[in-house]
Amino acid sequence: VQLVESGGGLVQPGDSLRLSCAASGFTVSRFPMSWYRQAPGKERERVAFISNISGSTIYSDSVKGRFTISRDNAKNTVYLQMNNLNPEDTGVYYCKAVLTGRISPDYWGQGTQVTVSS
């Protein structure tokens, strides 16, 4: 199982970014997937979730209306579209898969840095 994030970078307030999480070793459509972020000096927090059963999504209040999580089953990839970014969105963004049924079901990517600054 491997998760590889990409798409981070340095952007200005109000800009957009799309993060990608390419998965291997399992099928993203079969398991719940999430995006987390960790700001400097803060705990890691979940910002977006997509259900494998219904495709329904959940967002943290801080990103609701600005971020969109989606998946491309053909590419076995999960995305996080981030619009109207602000400095509080700065942090390392991680992709997480929960492979239910395994003894240790949680898998994380290595993270991608997003910095929002003028």
N, CA, C and O atoms as a printed pandas DataFrame, in Angstrom:
     atom_number atom_name residue_name chain_id  residue_number  x_coord  y_coord  z_coord
0              1         N          VAL        A               1    0.849   -1.194    0.000
1              2        CA          VAL        A               1    0.000    0.000    0.000
2              3         C          VAL        A               1    0.881    1.240    0.000
3              4         O          VAL        A               1    1.805    1.362    0.805
4              5         N          GLN        A               2    0.588    2.146   -0.901
5              6        CA          GLN        A               2    1.356    3.380   -0.964
6              7         C          GLN        A               2    0.444    4.530   -1.359
7              8         O          GLN        A               2   -0.417    4.394   -2.228
8              9         N          LEU        A               3    0.653    5.669   -0.700
9             10        CA          LEU        A               3   -0.055    6.896   -1.021
10            11         C          LEU        A               3    0.982    7.972   -1.299
11            12         O          LEU        A               3    1.883    8.198   -0.491
12            13         N          VAL        A               4    0.857    8.630   -2.434
13            14        CA          VAL        A               4    1.829    9.648   -2.811
14            15         C          VAL        A               4    1.087   10.945   -3.124
15            16         O          VAL        A               4    0.350   11.034   -4.107
16            17         N          GLU        A               5    1.295   11.948   -2.271
17            18        CA          GLU        A               5    0.666   13.247   -2.478
18            19         C          GLU        A               5    1.539   14.124   -3.380
19            20         O          GLU        A               5    2.761   13.981   -3.423
20            21         N          SER        A               6    0.888   15.015   -4.082
21            22        CA          SER        A               6    1.585   16.003   -4.905
22            23         C          SER        A               6    0.670   17.197   -5.114
23            24         O          SER        A               6   -0.526   17.147   -4.825
24            25         N          GLY        A               7    1.259   18.274   -5.624
25            26        CA          GLY        A               7    0.461   19.444   -5.964
26            27         C          GLY        A               7    0.594   20.620   -5.024
27            28         O          GLY        A               7    0.035   21.685   -5.287
28            29         N          GLY        A               8    1.322   20.453   -3.934
29            30        CA          GLY        A               8    1.496   21.558   -3.011
30            31         C          GLY        A               8    2.410   22.630   -3.584
31            32         O          GLY        A               8    3.007   22.462   -4.647
32            33         N          GLY        A               9    2.503   23.732   -2.855
33            34        CA          GLY        A               9    3.377   24.806   -3.312
34            35         C          GLY        A               9    3.133   26.088   -2.546
35            36         O          GLY        A               9    2.402   26.118   -1.556
36            37         N          LEU        A              10    3.764   27.148   -3.030
37            38        CA          LEU        A              10    3.622   28.475   -2.449
38            39         C          LEU        A              10    2.658   29.286   -3.310
39            40         O          LEU        A              10    2.888   29.474   -4.505
40            41         N          VAL        A              11    1.589   29.760   -2.700
41            42        CA          VAL        A              11    0.595   30.538   -3.429
42            43         C          VAL        A              11    0.228   31.785   -2.618
43            44         O          VAL        A              11    0.563   31.907   -1.439
44            45         N          GLN        A              12   -0.469   32.703   -3.289
45            46        CA          GLN        A              12   -0.912   33.928   -2.623
46            47         C          GLN        A              12   -2.346   33.757   -2.119
47            48         O          GLN        A              12   -3.091   32.916   -2.622
48            49         N          PRO        A              13   -2.724   34.551   -1.131
49            50        CA          PRO        A              13   -4.120   34.503   -0.665
50            51         C          PRO        A              13   -5.099   34.702   -1.821
51            52         O          PRO        A              13   -4.912   35.567   -2.677
52            53         N          GLY        A              14   -6.146   33.879   -1.822
53            54        CA          GLY        A              14   -7.138   33.939   -2.880
54            55         C          GLY        A              14   -6.875   32.979   -4.025
55            56         O          GLY        A              14   -7.755   32.754   -4.857
56            57         N          ASP        A              15   -5.693   32.416   -4.081
57            58        CA          ASP        A              15   -5.346   31.468   -5.147
58            59         C          ASP        A              15   -5.970   30.095   -4.901
59            60         O          ASP        A              15   -6.569   29.836   -3.858
60            61         N          SER        A              16   -5.809   29.233   -5.890
61            62        CA          SER        A              16   -6.303   27.859   -5.817
62            63         C          SER        A              16   -5.169   26.871   -6.034
63            64         O          SER        A              16   -4.167   27.176   -6.680
64            65         N          LEU        A              17   -5.352   25.686   -5.481
65            66        CA          LEU        A              17   -4.436   24.569   -5.692
66            67         C          LEU        A              17   -5.248   23.294   -5.761
67            68         O          LEU        A              17   -6.320   23.194   -5.164
68            69         N          ARG        A              18   -4.731   22.314   -6.495
69            70        CA          ARG        A              18   -5.340   20.985   -6.461
70            71         C          ARG        A              18   -4.279   19.984   -6.043
71            72         O          ARG        A              18   -3.255   19.821   -6.706
72            73         N          LEU        A              19   -4.545   19.320   -4.931
73            74        CA          LEU        A              19   -3.670   18.279   -4.443
74            75         C          LEU        A              19   -4.127   16.930   -4.993
75            76         O          LEU        A              19   -5.318   16.686   -5.184
76            77         N          SER        A              20   -3.150   16.067   -5.238
77            78        CA          SER        A              20   -3.440   14.716   -5.714
78            79         C          SER        A              20   -2.862   13.702   -4.743
79            80         O          SER        A              20   -1.827   13.934   -4.119
80            81         N          CYS        A              21   -3.543   12.582   -4.628
81            82        CA          CYS        A              21   -3.084   11.469   -3.805
82            83         C          CYS        A              21   -3.200   10.212   -4.659
83            84         O          CYS        A              21   -4.283    9.646   -4.812
84            85         N          ALA        A              22   -2.078    9.788   -5.208
85            86        CA          ALA        A              22   -2.066    8.600   -6.055
86            87         C          ALA        A              22   -1.868    7.369   -5.182
87            88         O          ALA        A              22   -0.910    7.283   -4.414
88            89         N          ALA        A              23   -2.784    6.423   -5.312
89            90        CA          ALA        A              23   -2.760    5.233   -4.478
90            91         C          ALA        A              23   -2.308    4.017   -5.276
91            92         O          ALA        A              23   -2.569    3.901   -6.473
92            93         N          SER        A              24   -1.629    3.121   -4.583
93            94        CA          SER        A              24   -1.259    1.833   -5.169
94            95         C          SER        A              24   -1.378    0.764   -4.098
95            96         O          SER        A              24   -1.217    1.037   -2.909
96            97         N          GLY        A              25   -1.659   -0.444   -4.530
97            98        CA          GLY        A              25   -1.787   -1.542   -3.597
98            99         C          GLY        A              25   -3.197   -1.768   -3.088
99           100         O          GLY        A              25   -3.460   -2.735   -2.373
100          101         N          PHE        A              26   -4.098   -0.880   -3.454
101          102        CA          PHE        A              26   -5.502   -1.038   -3.095
102          103         C          PHE        A              26   -6.320   -0.137   -4.021
103          104         O          PHE        A              26   -5.762    0.655   -4.779
104          105         N          THR        A              27   -7.638   -0.265   -3.951
105          106        CA          THR        A              27   -8.534    0.505   -4.810
106          107         C          THR        A              27   -9.225    1.586   -3.990
107          108         O          THR        A              27   -9.925    1.286   -3.024
108          109         N          VAL        A              28   -9.028    2.852   -4.378
109          110        CA          VAL        A              28   -9.519    3.959   -3.549
110          111         C          VAL        A              28  -11.043    3.965   -3.421
111          112         O          VAL        A              28  -11.584    4.456   -2.430
112          113         N          SER        A              29  -11.727    3.423   -4.419
113          114        CA          SER        A              29  -13.185    3.458   -4.371
114          115         C          SER        A              29  -13.763    2.482   -3.346
115          116         O          SER        A              29  -14.949    2.547   -3.024
116          117         N          ARG        A              30  -12.937    1.591   -2.843
117          118        CA          ARG        A              30  -13.421    0.563   -1.925
118          119         C          ARG        A              30  -13.230    0.933   -0.464
119          120         O          ARG        A              30  -13.702    0.214    0.417
120          121         N          PHE        A              31  -12.548    2.041   -0.184
121          122        CA          PHE        A              31  -12.242    2.391    1.201
122          123         C          PHE        A              31  -12.441    3.886    1.426
123          124         O          PHE        A              31  -12.296    4.683    0.500
124          125         N          PRO        A              32  -12.775    4.263    2.667
125          126        CA          PRO        A              32  -12.901    5.691    2.960
126          127         C          PRO        A              32  -11.543    6.381    2.868
127          128         O          PRO        A              32  -10.519    5.849    3.298
128          129         N          MET        A              33  -11.570    7.584    2.291
129          130        CA          MET        A              33  -10.354    8.353    2.098
130          131         C          MET        A              33  -10.519    9.741    2.708
131          132         O          MET        A              33  -11.612   10.308    2.716
132          133         N          SER        A              34   -9.421   10.271    3.214
133          134        CA          SER        A              34   -9.469   11.589    3.861
134          135         C          SER        A              34   -8.233   12.404    3.517
135          136         O          SER        A              34   -7.188   11.876    3.138
136          137         N          TRP        A              35   -8.396   13.711    3.663
137          138        CA          TRP        A              35   -7.268   14.638    3.641
138          139         C          TRP        A              35   -7.160   15.273    5.019
139          140         O          TRP        A              35   -8.150   15.707    5.608
140          141         N          TYR        A              36   -5.948   15.313    5.507
141          142        CA          TYR        A              36   -5.640   15.969    6.768
142          143         C          TYR        A              36   -4.618   17.065    6.502
143          144         O          TYR        A              36   -3.944   17.072    5.472
144          145         N          ARG        A              37   -4.518   17.980    7.440
145          146        CA          ARG        A              37   -3.438   18.950    7.364
146          147         C          ARG        A              37   -2.880   19.199    8.766
147          148         O          ARG        A              37   -3.562   19.040    9.778
148          149         N          GLN        A              38   -1.621   19.593    8.773
149          150        CA          GLN        A              38   -0.972   19.920   10.042
150          151         C          GLN        A              38   -0.241   21.235    9.882
151          152         O          GLN        A              38    0.737   21.344    9.142
152          153         N          ALA        A              39   -0.739   22.229   10.595
153          154        CA          ALA        A              39   -0.107   23.542   10.587
154          155         C          ALA        A              39    1.042   23.551   11.595
155          156         O          ALA        A              39    1.055   22.749   12.528
156          157         N          PRO        A              40    1.994   24.442   11.412
157          158        CA          PRO        A              40    3.130   24.506   12.341
158          159         C          PRO        A              40    2.660   24.692   13.785
159          160         O          PRO        A              40    1.886   25.601   14.083
160          161         N          GLY        A              41    3.135   23.827   14.671
161          162        CA          GLY        A              41    2.808   23.930   16.084
162          163         C          GLY        A              41    1.422   23.463   16.463
163          164         O          GLY        A              41    1.004   23.622   17.609
164          165         N          LYS        A              42    0.691   22.880   15.498
165          166        CA          LYS        A              42   -0.669   22.433   15.772
166          167         C          LYS        A              42   -0.814   20.940   15.508
167          168         O          LYS        A              42    0.024   20.326   14.847
168          169         N          GLU        A              43   -1.888   20.370   16.032
169          170        CA          GLU        A              43   -2.163   18.967   15.794
170          171         C          GLU        A              43   -2.702   18.754   14.386
171          172         O          GLU        A              43   -3.264   19.660   13.771
172          173         N          ARG        A              44   -2.519   17.558   13.905
173          174        CA          ARG        A              44   -3.060   17.206   12.596
174          175         C          ARG        A              44   -4.586   17.171   12.683
175          176         O          ARG        A              44   -5.147   16.613   13.626
176          177         N          GLU        A              45   -5.250   17.769   11.696
177          178        CA          GLU        A              45   -6.707   17.807   11.694
178          179         C          GLU        A              45   -7.229   17.312   10.351
179          180         O          GLU        A              45   -6.606   17.513    9.308
180          181         N          ARG        A              46   -8.386   16.661   10.401
181          182        CA          ARG        A              46   -9.013   16.216    9.162
182          183         C          ARG        A              46   -9.771   17.390    8.537
183          184         O          ARG        A              46  -10.526   18.086    9.216
184          185         N          VAL        A              47   -9.561   17.597    7.245
185          186        CA          VAL        A              47  -10.260   18.675    6.555
186          187         C          VAL        A              47  -11.307   18.166    5.571
187          188         O          VAL        A              47  -12.256   18.882    5.255
188          189         N          ALA        A              48  -11.146   16.940    5.083
189          190        CA          ALA        A              48  -12.107   16.428    4.110
190          191         C          ALA        A              48  -12.129   14.907    4.144
191          192         O          ALA        A              48  -11.116   14.261    4.414
192          193         N          PHE        A              49  -13.315   14.344    3.864
193          194        CA          PHE        A              49  -13.538   12.900    3.902
194          195         C          PHE        A              49  -14.481   12.540    2.773
195          196         O          PHE        A              49  -15.421   13.276    2.473
196          197         N          ILE        A              50  -14.218   11.386    2.143
197          198        CA          ILE        A              50  -15.141   10.874    1.144
198          199         C          ILE        A              50  -15.429    9.415    1.448
199          200         O          ILE        A              50  -14.519    8.613    1.656
200          201         N          SER        A              51  -16.718    9.089    1.468
201          202        CA          SER        A              51  -17.151    7.742    1.783
202          203         C          SER        A              51  -16.984    6.819    0.580
203          204         O          SER        A              51  -17.215    7.213   -0.564
204          205         N          ASN        A              52  -16.578    5.585    0.863
205          206        CA          ASN        A              52  -16.483    4.588   -0.194
206          207         C          ASN        A              52  -17.844    3.992   -0.518
207          208         O          ASN        A              52  -18.037    3.425   -1.593
208          209         N          ILE        A              53  -18.788    4.120    0.410
209          210        CA          ILE        A              53  -20.093    3.477    0.236
210          211         C          ILE        A              53  -21.025    4.362   -0.578
211          212         O          ILE        A              53  -21.596    3.926   -1.577
212          213         N          SER        A              54  -21.171    5.596   -0.148
213          214        CA          SER        A              54  -22.144    6.483   -0.788
214          215         C          SER        A              54  -21.497    7.580   -1.625
215          216         O          SER        A              54  -22.161    8.240   -2.424
216          217         N          GLY        A              55  -20.210    7.763   -1.434
217          218        CA          GLY        A              55  -19.545    8.889   -2.088
218          219         C          GLY        A              55  -19.815   10.203   -1.417
219          220         O          GLY        A              55  -19.406   11.253   -1.915
220          221         N          SER        A              56  -20.501   10.165   -0.288
221          222        CA          SER        A              56  -20.782   11.413    0.422
222          223         C          SER        A              56  -19.494   11.982    1.001
223          224         O          SER        A              56  -18.521   11.265    1.237
224          225         N          THR        A              57  -19.516   13.286    1.223
225          226        CA          THR        A              57  -18.322   13.991    1.678
226          227         C          THR        A              57  -18.612   14.770    2.961
227          228         O          THR        A              57  -19.745   15.170    3.230
228          229         N          ILE        A              58  -17.572   14.966    3.727
229          230        CA          ILE        A              58  -17.642   15.740    4.967
230          231         C          ILE        A              58  -16.440   16.674    4.998
231          232         O          ILE        A              58  -15.326   16.292    4.640
232          233         N          TYR        A              59  -16.687   17.905    5.434
233          234        CA          TYR        A              59  -15.614   18.903    5.499
234          235         C          TYR        A              59  -15.566   19.536    6.876
235          236         O          TYR        A              59  -16.579   19.629    7.569
236          237         N          SER        A              60  -14.387   19.964    7.260
237          238        CA          SER        A              60  -14.278   20.731    8.484
238          239         C          SER        A              60  -14.885   22.110    8.240
239          240         O          SER        A              60  -14.955   22.578    7.103
240          241         N          ASP        A              61  -15.315   22.740    9.302
241          242        CA          ASP        A              61  -15.943   24.052    9.173
242          243         C          ASP        A              61  -14.990   25.067    8.552
243          244         O          ASP        A              61  -15.423   25.982    7.850
244          245         N          SER        A              62  -13.718   24.910    8.805
245          246        CA          SER        A              62  -12.738   25.893    8.329
246          247         C          SER        A              62  -12.550   25.873    6.815
247          248         O          SER        A              62  -12.061   26.848    6.243
248          249         N          VAL        A              63  -12.930   24.778    6.157
249          250        CA          VAL        A              63  -12.716   24.695    4.702
250          251         C          VAL        A              63  -14.018   24.525    3.926
251          252         O          VAL        A              63  -14.015   24.561    2.696
252          253         N          LYS        A              64  -15.115   24.342    4.628
253          254        CA          LYS        A              64  -16.399   24.096    3.970
254          255         C          LYS        A              64  -16.728   25.228    3.012
255          256         O          LYS        A              64  -16.636   26.403    3.367
256          257         N          GLY        A              65  -17.111   24.868    1.803
257          258        CA          GLY        A              65  -17.436   25.857    0.790
258          259         C          GLY        A              65  -16.250   26.294   -0.049
259          260         O          GLY        A              65  -16.426   26.958   -1.071
260          261         N          ARG        A              66  -15.040   25.928    0.369
261          262        CA          ARG        A              66  -13.836   26.312   -0.375
262          263         C          ARG        A              66  -13.076   25.100   -0.917
263          264         O          ARG        A              66  -12.463   25.178   -1.982
264          265         N          PHE        A              67  -13.115   23.987   -0.193
265          266        CA          PHE        A              67  -12.389   22.785   -0.577
266          267         C          PHE        A              67  -13.377   21.733   -1.082
267          268         O          PHE        A              67  -14.522   21.669   -0.636
268          269         N          THR        A              68  -12.904   20.909   -2.025
269          270        CA          THR        A              68  -13.708   19.808   -2.539
270          271         C          THR        A              68  -12.838   18.566   -2.668
271          272         O          THR        A              68  -11.785   18.595   -3.305
272          273         N          ILE        A              69  -13.290   17.479   -2.058
273          274        CA          ILE        A              69  -12.606   16.203   -2.186
274          275         C          ILE        A              69  -13.315   15.383   -3.262
275          276         O          ILE        A              69  -14.542   15.390   -3.359
276          277         N          SER        A              70  -12.526   14.681   -4.061
277          278        CA          SER        A              70  -13.101   13.852   -5.113
278          279         C          SER        A              70  -12.136   12.709   -5.407
279          280         O          SER        A              70  -11.000   12.696   -4.932
280          281         N          ARG        A              71  -12.608   11.759   -6.192
281          282        CA          ARG        A              71  -11.722   10.663   -6.577
282          283         C          ARG        A              71  -11.960   10.303   -8.039
283          284         O          ARG        A              71  -13.064   10.431   -8.569
284          285         N          ASP        A              72  -10.889    9.854   -8.659
285          286        CA          ASP        A              72  -10.943    9.358  -10.036
286          287         C          ASP        A              72  -10.621    7.876   -9.973
287          288         O          ASP        A              72   -9.464    7.487   -9.810
288          289         N          ASN        A              73  -11.647    7.058  -10.101
289          290        CA          ASN        A              73  -11.456    5.612   -9.944
290          291         C          ASN        A              73  -10.544    5.044  -11.030
291          292         O          ASN        A              73   -9.782    4.111  -10.779
292          293         N          ALA        A              74  -10.623    5.600  -12.219
293          294        CA          ALA        A              74   -9.784    5.100  -13.310
294          295         C          ALA        A              74   -8.304    5.339  -13.036
295          296         O          ALA        A              74   -7.453    4.534  -13.415
296          297         N          LYS        A              75   -8.009    6.455  -12.373
297          298        CA          LYS        A              75   -6.617    6.780  -12.050
298          299         C          LYS        A              75   -6.236    6.337  -10.642
299          300         O          LYS        A              75   -5.083    6.468  -10.230
300          301         N          ASN        A              76   -7.215    5.813   -9.908
301          302        CA          ASN        A              76   -6.984    5.380   -8.521
302          303         C          ASN        A              76   -6.354    6.502   -7.700
303          304         O          ASN        A              76   -5.377    6.304   -6.978
304          305         N          THR        A              77   -6.942    7.670   -7.836
305          306        CA          THR        A              77   -6.383    8.881   -7.242
306          307         C          THR        A              77   -7.488    9.683   -6.559
307          308         O          THR        A              77   -8.620    9.753   -7.036
308          309         N          VAL        A              78   -7.128   10.277   -5.440
309          310        CA          VAL        A              78   -8.038   11.165   -4.716
310          311         C          VAL        A              78   -7.481   12.582   -4.817
311          312         O          VAL        A              78   -6.270   12.795   -4.769
312          313         N          TYR        A              79   -8.388   13.541   -4.958
313          314        CA          TYR        A              79   -7.983   14.930   -5.119
314          315         C          TYR        A              79   -8.540   15.806   -4.001
315          316         O          TYR        A              79   -9.531   15.467   -3.354
316          317         N          LEU        A              80   -7.883   16.926   -3.798
317          318        CA          LEU        A              80   -8.418   17.971   -2.932
318          319         C          LEU        A              80   -8.273   19.289   -3.677
319          320         O          LEU        A              80   -7.175   19.830   -3.804
320          321         N          GLN        A              81   -9.396   19.796   -4.167
321          322        CA          GLN        A              81   -9.416   21.105   -4.829
322          323         C          GLN        A              81   -9.580   22.167   -3.761
323          324         O          GLN        A              81  -10.544   22.138   -2.996
324          325         N          MET        A              82   -8.663   23.086   -3.703
325          326        CA          MET        A              82   -8.657   24.125   -2.673
326          327         C          MET        A              82   -8.763   25.490   -3.345
327          328         O          MET        A              82   -7.888   25.884   -4.116
328          329         N          ASN        A              83   -9.827   26.195   -3.048
329          330        CA          ASN        A              83  -10.070   27.513   -3.621
330          331         C          ASN        A              83  -10.035   28.586   -2.545
331          332         O          ASN        A              83  -10.208   28.310   -1.358
332          333         N          ASN        A              84   -9.808   29.813   -2.988
333          334        CA          ASN        A              84   -9.811   30.959   -2.075
334          335         C          ASN        A              84   -8.945   30.694   -0.842
335          336         O          ASN        A              84   -9.382   30.863    0.297
336          337         N          LEU        A              85   -7.735   30.286   -1.095
337          338        CA          LEU        A              85   -6.828   29.943    0.001
338          339         C          LEU        A              85   -6.463   31.169    0.826
339          340         O          LEU        A              85   -6.366   32.282    0.308
340          341         N          ASN        A              86   -6.266   30.944    2.106
341          342        CA          ASN        A              86   -5.832   32.007    3.000
342          343         C          ASN        A              86   -4.654   31.519    3.841
343          344         O          ASN        A              86   -4.392   30.317    3.885
344          345         N          PRO        A              87   -3.942   32.423    4.508
345          346        CA          PRO        A              87   -2.735   32.009    5.247
346          347         C          PRO        A              87   -3.003   30.917    6.292
347          348         O          PRO        A              87   -2.106   30.138    6.611
348          349         N          GLU        A              88   -4.233   30.856    6.826
349          350        CA          GLU        A              88   -4.555   29.825    7.817
350          351         C          GLU        A              88   -4.610   28.429    7.201
351          352         O          GLU        A              88   -4.677   27.439    7.929
352          353         N          ASP        A              89   -4.583   28.339    5.896
353          354        CA          ASP        A              89   -4.568   27.040    5.226
354          355         C          ASP        A              89   -3.151   26.485    5.079
355          356         O          ASP        A              89   -2.969   25.368    4.595
356          357         N          THR        A              90   -2.172   27.242    5.484
357          358        CA          THR        A              90   -0.789   26.798    5.400
358          359         C          THR        A              90   -0.550   25.574    6.263
359          360         O          THR        A              90   -1.019   25.508    7.399
360          361         N          GLY        A              91    0.176   24.609    5.728
361          362        CA          GLY        A              91    0.499   23.414    6.474
362          363         C          GLY        A              91    0.919   22.290    5.558
363          364         O          GLY        A              91    0.984   22.452    4.339
364          365         N          VAL        A              92    1.200   21.155    6.154
365          366        CA          VAL        A              92    1.484   19.944    5.387
366          367         C          VAL        A              92    0.187   19.159    5.260
367          368         O          VAL        A              92   -0.488   18.875    6.250
368          369         N          TYR        A              93   -0.140   18.821    4.042
369          370        CA          TYR        A              93   -1.382   18.104    3.755
370          371         C          TYR        A              93   -1.070   16.628    3.510
371          372         O          TYR        A              93   -0.180   16.280    2.734
372          373         N          TYR        A              94   -1.829   15.776    4.194
373          374        CA          TYR        A              94   -1.637   14.337    4.135
374          375         C          TYR        A              94   -2.898   13.645    3.627
375          376         O          TYR        A              94   -4.019   14.058    3.926
376          377         N          CYS        A              95   -2.690   12.610    2.872
377          378        CA          CYS        A              95   -3.766   11.742    2.419
378          379         C          CYS        A              95   -3.796   10.518    3.335
379          380         O          CYS        A              95   -2.750    9.989    3.712
380          381         N          LYS        A              96   -4.986   10.081    3.682
381          382        CA          LYS        A              96   -5.128    8.922    4.565
382          383         C          LYS        A              96   -6.147    7.953    3.995
383          384         O          LYS        A              96   -7.212    8.350    3.521
384          385         N          ALA        A              97   -5.805    6.685    4.050
385          386        CA          ALA        A              97   -6.730    5.620    3.676
386          387         C          ALA        A              97   -6.976    4.745    4.889
387          388         O          ALA        A              97   -6.059    4.475    5.665
388          389         N          VAL        A              98   -8.204    4.305    5.050
389          390        CA          VAL        A              98   -8.546    3.374    6.121
390          391         C          VAL        A              98   -8.950    2.069    5.471
391          392         O          VAL        A              98  -10.068    1.931    4.976
392          393         N          LEU        A              99   -8.052    1.127    5.474
393          394        CA          LEU        A              99   -8.318   -0.158    4.843
394          395         C          LEU        A              99   -8.984   -1.070    5.868
395          396         O          LEU        A              99   -8.341   -1.904    6.507
396          397         N          THR        A             100  -10.281   -0.883    5.999
397          398        CA          THR        A             100  -11.056   -1.610    6.992
398          399         C          THR        A             100  -10.900   -3.108    6.787
399          400         O          THR        A             100  -10.870   -3.610    5.664
400          401         N          GLY        A             101  -10.801   -3.798    7.912
401          402        CA          GLY        A             101  -10.614   -5.232    7.882
402          403         C          GLY        A             101   -9.198   -5.657    8.188
403          404         O          GLY        A             101   -8.953   -6.817    8.522
404          405         N          ARG        A             102   -8.253   -4.722    8.078
405          406        CA          ARG        A             102   -6.866   -5.047    8.401
406          407         C          ARG        A             102   -6.595   -4.767    9.877
407          408         O          ARG        A             102   -7.272   -3.950   10.500
408          409         N          ILE        A             103   -5.611   -5.446   10.416
409          410        CA          ILE        A             103   -5.258   -5.248   11.820
410          411         C          ILE        A             103   -4.803   -3.813   12.058
411          412         O          ILE        A             103   -5.188   -3.192   13.049
412          413         N          SER        A             104   -3.997   -3.296   11.164
413          414        CA          SER        A             104   -3.572   -1.895   11.217
414          415         C          SER        A             104   -4.099   -1.223    9.966
415          416         O          SER        A             104   -3.422   -1.220    8.938
416          417         N          PRO        A             105   -5.300   -0.649   10.031
417          418        CA          PRO        A             105   -5.962   -0.201    8.804
418          419         C          PRO        A             105   -5.543    1.164    8.266
419          420         O          PRO        A             105   -5.830    1.483    7.112
420          421         N          ASP        A             106   -4.866    1.979    9.086
421          422        CA          ASP        A             106   -4.579    3.347    8.686
422          423         C          ASP        A             106   -3.281    3.445    7.893
423          424         O          ASP        A             106   -2.232    2.968    8.324
424          425         N          TYR        A             107   -3.378    4.079    6.716
425          426        CA          TYR        A             107   -2.221    4.318    5.873
426          427         C          TYR        A             107   -2.162    5.807    5.533
427          428         O          TYR        A             107   -3.177    6.437    5.236
428          429         N          TRP        A             108   -0.949    6.346    5.586
429          430        CA          TRP        A             108   -0.734    7.765    5.336
430          431         C          TRP        A             108    0.277    7.962    4.215
431          432         O          TRP        A             108    1.171    7.142    4.007
432          433         N          GLY        A             109    0.115    9.058    3.507
433          434        CA          GLY        A             109    1.132    9.472    2.574
434          435         C          GLY        A             109    2.218   10.264    3.286
435          436         O          GLY        A             109    2.179   10.437    4.504
436          437         N          GLN        A             110    3.186   10.744    2.513
437          438        CA          GLN        A             110    4.325   11.448    3.097
438          439         C          GLN        A             110    4.039   12.929    3.302
439          440         O          GLN        A             110    4.783   13.616    4.002
440          441         N          GLY        A             111    2.972   13.418    2.700
441          442        CA          GLY        A             111    2.580   14.811    2.877
442          443         C          GLY        A             111    3.113   15.720    1.782
443          444         O          GLY        A             111    4.137   15.443    1.158
444          445         N          THR        A             112    2.390   16.813    1.567
445          446        CA          THR        A             112    2.820   17.834    0.616
446          447         C          THR        A             112    2.602   19.207    1.255
447          448         O          THR        A             112    1.550   19.462    1.843
448          449         N          GLN        A             113    3.589   20.082    1.139
449          450        CA          GLN        A             113    3.549   21.379    1.809
450          451         C          GLN        A             113    2.736   22.384    1.000
451          452         O          GLN        A             113    2.923   22.539   -0.207
452          453         N          VAL        A             114    1.834   23.056    1.696
453          454        CA          VAL        A             114    1.078   24.168    1.121
454          455         C          VAL        A             114    1.375   25.407    1.943
455          456         O          VAL        A             114    1.184   25.415    3.159
456          457         N          THR        A             115    1.835   26.439    1.287
457          458        CA          THR        A             115    2.124   27.694    1.958
458          459         C          THR        A             115    1.365   28.817    1.262
459          460         O          THR        A             115    1.507   29.039    0.059
460          461         N          VAL        A             116    0.556   29.518    2.051
461          462        CA          VAL        A             116   -0.231   30.629    1.518
462          463         C          VAL        A             116    0.307   31.907    2.142
463          464         O          VAL        A             116    0.178   32.126    3.346
464          465         N          SER        A             117    0.905   32.738    1.317
465          466        CA          SER        A             117    1.543   33.947    1.829
466          467         C          SER        A             117    1.610   35.001    0.741
467          468         O          SER        A             117    1.786   34.692   -0.437
468          469         N          SER        A             118    1.468   36.245    1.153
469          470        CA          SER        A             118    1.605   37.343    0.208
470          471         C          SER        A             118    3.034   37.862    0.188
471          472         O          SER        A             118    3.343   38.794   -0.554
